[in-house]
Amino acid sequence: MKKIKATNPELIALIRDLKKKSQESQTELWRKLAESLASSKRSRVAVNLSRLNRYTKEGQTVVVPGKVLGSGKSDHPLTVAAFAFSDVAKTKIQNAKGNCLSISELMKKNPTGKNVKIVG
């Protein structure tokens, strides 16, 4: 695994939890997320709402290993888990009757990571 370059204590704790969960449940999803979040801040993902709308279907669960930004619109409800959300993105997702979760909340709800798509 890559060395953790992050200095944010919340991010470091999340990366450790993801690694631990991937070993416990033998799930590749959590390991990939941990590797992506452990990369440098410059290469971390920022996804606009328009991209989420384009590449998802109604009711789908997606995870973004970075930040969700509010450019664009969502015309169908979906569950989005991310490390961070802009205020505008959170409002637009909730207005479309979707859910915004942190990655740790998604891990607790869906420990095996089934039917979860990584976008970013």
Secondary structure, DSSP 8 states (H G I E B T S, - for coil): --------HHHHHHHHHHHHHHHHHT-HHHHHHHHHHHS-GGG-EEEEHHHHHHH--TT-EEEEEEEEE-SS---S--EEEEEEE-HHHHHHHHHTT-EEEEHHHHHHH-TT-TTEEE--
